[in-house]
Amino acid sequence: MKMPIAVVDYGHGNLGSILNMLKKLGGSGVLVSDPVHLERAEKIILPGVGAFDSGMRALEERGFREVLIHRATVDKIPLLGICLGMQMLGQSSEEGVLNGLGLLSGRCRRFPQSDDMRLKVPHMGWTNVTPSVNASLFNGLDASPRFYFVHSYYFECDDHADVAATATYGVNYVAAVQKKNVYGVQFHPEKSHRFGMRLLGNFVGL
């Protein structure tokens, strides 16, 4: 039996909030703690909060790493990374030493801090983003929708074509990515009210 949307449970993420929003959207979200069950998924959401190495280590130890890569690159089903989940789609992060999933070419950088900029890190709160042309996750949203962010690191794409949205916090940074069937958002759509609801609805409808 097919599983419409699998939400990966590897010990990191706002799982309950994501499942509740999927339920409101009429989508069927199922929490998956056994990587074997990802083989039945039609779509996958990889949530995440916390440190890069901790997240990658948990994926590896629970057997999710290779299954996620296979399902995204061979089966080519839609995969959405959220916050840390998006960062782990890349190759590496300044936050740690482990390799990411390598589904996107790029790495994570820490927000710069200086006396002149006086940025508070982590960046926490509501921020407007600017979607790229043809960024399918943002269909039907305003030209500058607002989403809720909590992060100290941001993703840096090697290929600008992979950038689905940008935002500004001291520097202009990547707020969302899209490469074929692989998607990622640095913000938390499950905490972003109507904007997040519409974005997750777009993912459900892919």
Short mmCIF file of the C-alpha atoms (twelve columns), coordinates in Angstrom:
data_MODEL
# 
_entry.id   MODEL 
# 
loop_
_atom_site.group_PDB 
_atom_site.id 
_atom_site.type_symbol 
_atom_site.label_atom_id 
_atom_site.label_alt_id 
_atom_site.label_comp_id 
_atom_site.label_asym_id 
_atom_site.label_seq_id 
_atom_site.Cartn_x 
_atom_site.Cartn_y 
_atom_site.Cartn_z 
_atom_site.pdbx_PDB_model_num 
ATOM 1   C CA . MET A 1   0.000  0.000  0.000   1 
ATOM 2   C CA . LYS A 2   1.310  3.426  -0.927  1 
ATOM 3   C CA . MET A 3   2.043  6.024  1.765   1 
ATOM 4   C CA . PRO A 4   1.273  9.508  0.336   1 
ATOM 5   C CA . ILE A 5   3.617  11.610 2.529   1 
ATOM 6   C CA . ALA A 6   6.244  10.193 4.884   1 
ATOM 7   C CA . VAL A 7   7.555  12.520 7.608   1 
ATOM 8   C CA . VAL A 8   10.981 11.263 8.687   1 
ATOM 9   C CA . ASP A 9   11.293 10.705 12.435  1 
ATOM 10  C CA . TYR A 10  14.990 10.592 13.324  1 
ATOM 11  C CA . GLY A 11  14.758 12.471 16.622  1 
ATOM 12  C CA . HIS A 12  14.988 16.020 15.198  1 
ATOM 13  C CA . GLY A 13  12.047 18.184 14.149  1 
ATOM 14  C CA . ASN A 14  8.618  19.663 14.900  1 
ATOM 15  C CA . LEU A 15  6.889  16.440 13.926  1 
ATOM 16  C CA . GLY A 16  3.524  17.068 15.565  1 
ATOM 17  C CA . SER A 17  3.170  20.533 14.013  1 
ATOM 18  C CA . ILE A 18  3.944  19.210 10.535  1 
ATOM 19  C CA . LEU A 19  1.488  16.322 10.841  1 
ATOM 20  C CA . ASN A 20  -1.244 18.651 12.127  1 
ATOM 21  C CA . MET A 21  -0.808 21.037 9.203   1 
ATOM 22  C CA . LEU A 22  -0.836 18.171 6.696   1 
ATOM 23  C CA . LYS A 23  -4.073 16.945 8.300   1 
ATOM 24  C CA . LYS A 24  -5.649 20.397 7.927   1 
ATOM 25  C CA . LEU A 25  -4.644 20.364 4.271   1 
ATOM 26  C CA . GLY A 26  -6.340 17.034 3.722   1 
ATOM 27  C CA . GLY A 27  -3.019 15.348 3.024   1 
ATOM 28  C CA . SER A 28  -2.084 12.010 4.514   1 
ATOM 29  C CA . GLY A 29  1.091  12.432 6.549   1 
ATOM 30  C CA . VAL A 30  2.620  9.393  8.265   1 
ATOM 31  C CA . LEU A 31  5.449  9.480  10.787  1 
ATOM 32  C CA . VAL A 32  8.216  7.079  9.709   1 
ATOM 33  C CA . SER A 33  10.925 5.896  12.109  1 
ATOM 34  C CA . ASP A 34  11.919 2.823  10.048  1 
ATOM 35  C CA . PRO A 35  13.662 3.606  6.739   1 
ATOM 36  C CA . VAL A 36  12.095 0.501  5.156   1 
ATOM 37  C CA . HIS A 37  8.758  2.302  5.170   1 
ATOM 38  C CA . LEU A 38  10.152 5.141  3.049   1 
ATOM 39  C CA . GLU A 39  10.059 2.727  0.108   1 
ATOM 40  C CA . ARG A 40  6.254  3.095  0.067   1 
ATOM 41  C CA . ALA A 41  6.206  6.882  0.245   1 
ATOM 42  C CA . GLU A 42  5.018  9.008  -2.666  1 
ATOM 43  C CA . LYS A 43  6.557  12.122 -1.084  1 
ATOM 44  C CA . ILE A 44  8.976  12.643 1.808   1 
ATOM 45  C CA . ILE A 45  9.382  15.498 4.302   1 
ATOM 46  C CA . LEU A 46  12.705 15.693 6.143   1 
ATOM 47  C CA . PRO A 47  12.215 18.055 9.106   1 
ATOM 48  C CA . GLY A 48  15.009 19.209 11.353  1 
ATOM 49  C CA . VAL A 49  16.076 21.294 14.323  1 
ATOM 50  C CA . GLY A 50  19.449 21.306 16.028  1 
ATOM 51  C CA . ALA A 51  23.061 20.886 14.956  1 
ATOM 52  C CA . PHE A 52  24.214 19.637 11.539  1 
ATOM 53  C CA . ASP A 53  26.456 16.783 12.708  1 
ATOM 54  C CA . SER A 54  23.876 15.596 15.213  1 
ATOM 55  C CA . GLY A 55  21.237 15.432 12.488  1 
ATOM 56  C CA . MET A 56  23.466 13.671 9.980   1 
ATOM 57  C CA . ARG A 57  24.657 11.196 12.589  1 
ATOM 58  C CA . ALA A 58  21.066 10.367 13.514  1 
ATOM 59  C CA . LEU A 59  20.137 9.783  9.854   1 
ATOM 60  C CA . GLU A 60  23.154 7.512  9.416   1 
ATOM 61  C CA . GLU A 61  22.634 5.524  12.618  1 
ATOM 62  C CA . ARG A 62  18.942 4.935  11.882  1 
ATOM 63  C CA . GLY A 63  19.584 3.868  8.306   1 
ATOM 64  C CA . PHE A 64  17.891 6.807  6.585   1 
ATOM 65  C CA . ARG A 65  20.814 8.280  4.669   1 
ATOM 66  C CA . GLU A 66  21.096 5.882  1.742   1 
ATOM 67  C CA . VAL A 67  17.340 5.376  1.448   1 
ATOM 68  C CA . LEU A 68  16.739 9.126  1.213   1 
ATOM 69  C CA . ILE A 69  19.409 9.484  -1.470  1 
ATOM 70  C CA . HIS A 70  18.019 6.546  -3.457  1 
ATOM 71  C CA . ARG A 71  14.430 7.715  -3.318  1 
ATOM 72  C CA . ALA A 72  15.397 11.243 -4.383  1 
ATOM 73  C CA . THR A 73  17.916 10.420 -7.108  1 
ATOM 74  C CA . VAL A 74  16.707 7.087  -8.505  1 
ATOM 75  C CA . ASP A 75  12.960 7.027  -7.809  1 
ATOM 76  C CA . LYS A 76  12.826 10.820 -8.121  1 
ATOM 77  C CA . ILE A 77  9.951  11.335 -5.704  1 
ATOM 78  C CA . PRO A 78  9.425  14.823 -4.210  1 
ATOM 79  C CA . LEU A 79  11.566 15.417 -1.117  1 
ATOM 80  C CA . LEU A 80  11.176 18.513 1.075   1 
ATOM 81  C CA . GLY A 81  13.792 19.460 3.672   1 
ATOM 82  C CA . ILE A 82  12.749 21.884 6.421   1 
ATOM 83  C CA . CYS A 83  15.265 24.063 8.347   1 
ATOM 84  C CA . LEU A 84  18.081 21.656 9.350   1 
ATOM 85  C CA . GLY A 85  16.483 19.211 6.908   1 
ATOM 86  C CA . MET A 86  17.205 21.673 4.098   1 
ATOM 87  C CA . GLN A 87  20.789 22.245 5.251   1 
ATOM 88  C CA . MET A 88  21.462 18.500 5.247   1 
ATOM 89  C CA . LEU A 89  20.467 18.293 1.563   1 
ATOM 90  C CA . GLY A 90  23.796 19.941 0.744   1 
ATOM 91  C CA . GLN A 91  27.386 18.777 0.954   1 
ATOM 92  C CA . SER A 92  28.631 20.210 4.247   1 
ATOM 93  C CA . SER A 93  28.280 22.882 6.925   1 
ATOM 94  C CA . GLU A 94  30.628 25.151 8.838   1 
ATOM 95  C CA . GLU A 95  28.748 23.938 11.914  1 
ATOM 96  C CA . GLY A 96  30.242 20.438 11.707  1 
ATOM 97  C CA . VAL A 97  32.606 18.030 9.979   1 
ATOM 98  C CA . LEU A 98  30.277 15.363 8.587   1 
ATOM 99  C CA . ASN A 99  29.142 15.189 4.973   1 
ATOM 100 C CA . GLY A 100 25.581 16.080 4.077   1 
ATOM 101 C CA . LEU A 101 23.305 14.088 1.778   1 
ATOM 102 C CA . GLY A 102 24.851 15.725 -1.295  1 
ATOM 103 C CA . LEU A 103 21.545 16.133 -3.125  1 
ATOM 104 C CA . LEU A 104 22.389 19.790 -3.731  1 
ATOM 105 C CA . SER A 105 25.732 21.350 -4.548  1 
ATOM 106 C CA . GLY A 106 26.519 23.807 -1.753  1 
ATOM 107 C CA . ARG A 107 27.258 24.237 1.918   1 
ATOM 108 C CA . CYS A 108 26.059 26.072 5.011   1 
ATOM 109 C CA . ARG A 109 27.697 29.218 6.362   1 
ATOM 110 C CA . ARG A 110 27.296 30.869 9.748   1 
ATOM 111 C CA . PHE A 111 25.786 34.354 9.778   1 
ATOM 112 C CA . PRO A 112 28.614 36.899 10.003  1 
ATOM 113 C CA . GLN A 113 28.922 38.856 13.221  1 
ATOM 114 C CA . SER A 114 30.670 42.180 13.709  1 
ATOM 115 C CA . ASP A 115 30.315 45.300 15.843  1 
ATOM 116 C CA . ASP A 116 28.973 47.154 12.810  1 
ATOM 117 C CA . MET A 117 26.287 44.619 11.906  1 
ATOM 118 C CA . ARG A 118 25.161 43.799 15.469  1 
ATOM 119 C CA . LEU A 119 23.220 40.783 14.271  1 
ATOM 120 C CA . LYS A 120 21.655 38.552 16.866  1 
ATOM 121 C CA . VAL A 121 22.450 34.930 16.104  1 
ATOM 122 C CA . PRO A 122 20.438 32.787 15.827  1 
ATOM 123 C CA . HIS A 123 18.191 34.702 13.465  1 
ATOM 124 C CA . MET A 124 14.769 34.199 15.010  1 
ATOM 125 C CA . GLY A 125 11.418 35.607 13.916  1 
ATOM 126 C CA . TRP A 126 9.271  36.536 10.944  1 
ATOM 127 C CA . THR A 127 11.064 37.546 7.752   1 
ATOM 128 C CA . ASN A 128 9.875  38.319 4.233   1 
ATOM 129 C CA . VAL A 129 11.266 36.200 1.420   1 
ATOM 130 C CA . THR A 130 11.551 36.866 -2.306  1 
ATOM 131 C CA . PRO A 131 10.605 33.808 -4.384  1 
ATOM 132 C CA . SER A 132 12.403 33.106 -7.639  1 
ATOM 133 C CA . VAL A 133 10.521 32.896 -10.918 1 
ATOM 134 C CA . ASN A 134 8.888  29.480 -11.383 1 
ATOM 135 C CA . ALA A 135 9.513  28.412 -7.760  1 
ATOM 136 C CA . SER A 136 6.608  25.967 -7.556  1 
ATOM 137 C CA . LEU A 137 6.394  25.843 -3.748  1 
ATOM 138 C CA . PHE A 138 5.446  29.528 -3.736  1 
ATOM 139 C CA . ASN A 139 2.594  29.351 -6.265  1 
ATOM 140 C CA . GLY A 140 -0.343 31.485 -5.188  1 
ATOM 141 C CA . LEU A 141 1.607  33.314 -2.475  1 
ATOM 142 C CA . ASP A 142 2.246  37.046 -2.243  1 
ATOM 143 C CA . ALA A 143 5.252  38.568 -3.987  1 
ATOM 144 C CA . SER A 144 6.979  38.857 -0.603  1 
ATOM 145 C CA . PRO A 145 5.446  36.325 1.817   1 
ATOM 146 C CA . ARG A 146 6.500  36.134 5.482   1 
ATOM 147 C CA . PHE A 147 7.763  33.001 7.191   1 
ATOM 148 C CA . TYR A 148 9.062  32.090 10.632  1 
ATOM 149 C CA . PHE A 149 12.822 31.432 10.895  1 
ATOM 150 C CA . VAL A 150 15.076 30.050 13.637  1 
ATOM 151 C CA . HIS A 151 18.646 29.454 12.427  1 
ATOM 152 C CA . SER A 152 22.292 30.390 12.857  1 
ATOM 153 C CA . TYR A 153 23.472 29.009 9.513   1 
ATOM 154 C CA . TYR A 154 22.268 29.564 5.965   1 
ATOM 155 C CA . PHE A 155 22.663 27.557 2.765   1 
ATOM 156 C CA . GLU A 156 24.966 28.755 -0.004  1 
ATOM 157 C CA . CYS A 157 24.173 27.267 -3.444  1 
ATOM 158 C CA . ASP A 158 26.920 26.598 -5.983  1 
ATOM 159 C CA . ASP A 159 24.337 26.822 -8.762  1 
ATOM 160 C CA . HIS A 160 22.097 29.898 -8.676  1 
ATOM 161 C CA . ALA A 161 19.474 27.935 -10.630 1 
ATOM 162 C CA . ASP A 162 18.837 25.922 -7.430  1 
ATOM 163 C CA . VAL A 163 17.744 29.038 -5.505  1 
ATOM 164 C CA . ALA A 164 13.958 29.104 -5.044  1 
ATOM 165 C CA . ALA A 165 13.782 32.097 -2.686  1 
ATOM 166 C CA . THR A 166 16.033 34.559 -0.887  1 
ATOM 167 C CA . ALA A 167 15.790 36.627 2.281   1 
ATOM 168 C CA . THR A 168 17.929 39.201 4.061   1 
ATOM 169 C CA . TYR A 169 19.370 39.169 7.566   1 
ATOM 170 C CA . GLY A 170 22.575 41.196 7.500   1 
ATOM 171 C CA . VAL A 171 23.385 39.370 4.269   1 
ATOM 172 C CA . ASN A 172 21.233 38.225 1.398   1 
ATOM 173 C CA . TYR A 173 20.871 34.469 1.830   1 
ATOM 174 C CA . VAL A 174 19.076 31.453 0.368   1 
ATOM 175 C CA . ALA A 175 15.703 30.908 2.034   1 
ATOM 176 C CA . ALA A 176 14.522 28.049 -0.197  1 
ATOM 177 C CA . VAL A 177 15.949 25.697 -2.803  1 
ATOM 178 C CA . GLN A 178 14.579 23.610 -5.646  1 
ATOM 179 C CA . LYS A 179 16.443 21.173 -7.894  1 
ATOM 180 C CA . LYS A 180 14.062 19.041 -9.919  1 
ATOM 181 C CA . ASN A 181 12.244 16.901 -7.307  1 
ATOM 182 C CA . VAL A 182 14.360 18.078 -4.346  1 
ATOM 183 C CA . TYR A 183 13.032 21.053 -2.355  1 
ATOM 184 C CA . GLY A 184 14.149 22.796 0.814   1 
ATOM 185 C CA . VAL A 185 13.034 25.708 2.992   1 
ATOM 186 C CA . GLN A 186 15.160 27.312 5.691   1 
ATOM 187 C CA . PHE A 187 12.078 28.580 7.538   1 
ATOM 188 C CA . HIS A 188 9.409  26.605 9.372   1 
ATOM 189 C CA . PRO A 189 6.224  26.421 7.259   1 
ATOM 190 C CA . GLU A 190 4.513  24.498 10.070  1 
ATOM 191 C CA . LYS A 191 4.846  27.636 12.230  1 
ATOM 192 C CA . SER A 192 4.142  30.181 9.503   1 
ATOM 193 C CA . HIS A 193 0.320  30.253 9.568   1 
ATOM 194 C CA . ARG A 194 -1.400 30.895 6.244   1 
ATOM 195 C CA . PHE A 195 1.833  31.345 4.293   1 
ATOM 196 C CA . GLY A 196 3.192  28.040 5.549   1 
ATOM 197 C CA . MET A 197 -0.145 26.357 4.984   1 
ATOM 198 C CA . ARG A 198 -0.172 27.421 1.336   1 
ATOM 199 C CA . LEU A 199 3.443  26.376 0.791   1 
ATOM 200 C CA . LEU A 200 2.894  22.907 2.286   1 
ATOM 201 C CA . GLY A 201 -0.313 22.675 0.275   1 
ATOM 202 C CA . ASN A 202 1.711  23.274 -2.869  1 
ATOM 203 C CA . PHE A 203 4.065  20.454 -1.880  1 
ATOM 204 C CA . VAL A 204 1.139  18.124 -1.176  1 
ATOM 205 C CA . GLY A 205 -0.259 18.952 -4.624  1 
ATOM 206 C CA . LEU A 206 2.954  18.314 -6.577  1 
# 
